[in-house]
Amino acid sequence: MKLLVRFVATAALCFSGSLFAADLPRVTGLTLTGDTLSWDAQDGATGYNIHLDYQYYDTVRGALEYTVSLPGDYHVISFNDQGDFGVTRNDDEVGEPYIFVTYEADGSDSSISYTYNYSTLTVQHTCRDVGPGETCIATCPSEYQLEAPFSSRVYTDYLSGGACSTSDIVEADAFIGPQTYSCTVPTYSGEVVAQAICVLY
């Protein structure tokens, strides 16, 4: 397992300043230890949004850490109950570092498979040794390179649904996000499978 901390100049990642409110501070202290993502508490924040590869992934309230399982680039955005968000990447941040961490899973505790059928791409994320309150999440990728015989790239539009299953007699609680289907178990499960059905452009 490798841990990379990257500092990227935001000049190449600029969005209009009106898209992201700057009423809360930028999340600081972002670190990754093993598979645990952690950060510093931010004044005025009531929760934090976890982003994976520049897309929303999950939300944390009442905690300053998160267990990751999918490989990719993670960053964290603070928010409050008034709808304000912390600084992420704005025009006025030119010259400031945009900080995220990269997780490269060793594959021992999760696996992902993709099934293509012309109009949809089904993502199946299998998580193993899932503890009480932990979540397995299937995410629609913004784009996906098909394998032979198709050998072309497809792009996902939206999540149309999904499913949860476990290897034990445990019913997982499902939560549907814009691009994610989350399965959270109340007690330990040897294996949790989250499935997301992604409609293609």
N, C-alpha and C positions, 0 to 999 in steps of 0.2 A: 504494500500500500504506500502511495507517495502523497506527500502534502506539499502543495505549492501555494505560496502567497504572492499575488501579483499586484503591481501598482501600475495602473494604466492611465495615461493622460486623457482627460475627458474631452479634449478638443476633437477627438475622433469619434466621440460617443455622445455628442450634444443633441439635446432635444429642446424644444421651445420651453422657456422658463415657465410658461403658463400651464404646462402639463403637470408639473410637480410642485406642490407647495413647499415653501422653505420655512414653515413655522416651527418645525421641530428640528433638533440638531441631527447632523449626520451620525449614523451608528458608528461607534468607535470600539476598538478592542476586539475586532473580529478575528477569531482564531479557530483552528480545527485541530483537535487532539484525538487521534484515532478516527472514530466516526462521530464525534461529538462537536458540533458547531456551537460556539459560545461568543458572547459580546457583552459590552458594558451597558448598564442601565442608562437610559436617556431621560432627562428631565421632561416631564409632561407627557411621556408616552404611556399609553394603556395597553399596547400590544406591538407586535412586530410581524411583518410579512417576510416570509422566506422566499427568495427568488432563485430559481435554478435556470442557468443559461438564459438569463434576461427575460424569463417568463415567471409569472406568479406560480408558486408551488404550494405553500401552506402558510397558516397563521399560528402564532404563538401568543398566548396571554398568560400573565402570571409566571413567566419563566424567562431565563436568560440563556437558555441552551436548547439545542435541538439535535436529535440523532438523525444523521443522513445515511442513505443507503444507495442512492443512485449516483453514478459518476457524473461530474460536471462542475460548472462554476457557480458558486453560491454567493449571494450577498443578501443583506438584511436591511429592511426599511422600517423605521419607527412610524407609528400612527397613534392618534387619539380618537376618542369617541365623538369629537366634533367634525371628523372627516378630514383633519389635517394630516399630512404625511411629511416625513423627514426628507432632507435633501438626498437625492440620489445622483442625478447627473444633469445639471442645468447649464445654460449658456454662461451664467456668471461664475461657473466653477473652472473656467479655463485656467490651466496651470496647476490645479489641485489634483491630487491622486484620486482615482476611483478604485476603491479597494474591494477585492473579493478573494475568496479562497477556492481552490480546486481540489475536489475529492476524486481519487482514483480507486474504486473499490477493487478488492482482491477476488471478488466473485464467490466467496465462501458462504455469504449469508443472504444473497439475493441473486436473481436472474431475471432477464427480460426477454420476451419473445414478441415477434410482430407477425401479424397475419394480414395479407393484402387481398382484397376482393373487388378491385376496380373503383368502387365508390367509397369504401371505408378502409381504414387501417385500424386493426384491433391490437391494442397493446396489453400484454399480460405480464404483470410484475409479480414474481413469487418471492416472498420474504420468509426467511426461516428463523426460528427461535425468537418469536415476537412476544415481548413482555407485556404485562398489564398496562393498558393505556397507550401502547405504542401503535403506530400507524404504518400501513403499507399503502403506497400511492402509485397509481398508474397515471402517467402523464402523456398527453398527446404532443408529440414533437412538432415544432413548427415546420420541419421538413424531414424527409426520410429517403435514404437511398435504397431503392429496391434491389434485391439480389436477382441473379439470372433465373429465369430467362427474360425478365423485364428490363433490368439494367437501366432504369430511369429514376429520376427523382420526383417524389410526390410531395404535396404541400397540404397540411391539414387546415381546415376552416374552423370547425368547432367540435366540442364534445357532445355526442348525442345520447350517451348513457354509459352504463357499465354494470359491474357485478362484483360481489365479494364472496369468497368462500374460504373455509378453514379446514385444516386436517383433523380438528378435534370437534367436540360438541360445544362449540363457541359461536355465538352469533355476532358478527362484526357490524359495528355501526358505520353506515355509509354516509359520506359527505361529497356532494357534487360541486366542483368548482368550474370556472370557465374552461379550463383545459386539463383538469385533474379529477380523478375518481379515487377517493380515500376510504380505506377500510381500517377502523380502529377497534381493537379487541379489549374487552374489560378484564380478561384473565389471560394467562399465558397460552399461546398456541404454537405448536411445533412448526406450522406452516400457514401462512395467510397469502391468498392470491387476490390481487386487485386487477380488475379488467376494465379498460377504457375503450369505448368505441368512438373513433375519430372520423368525422366526415371530411372528405377531401374536397379541395377546390375543383 
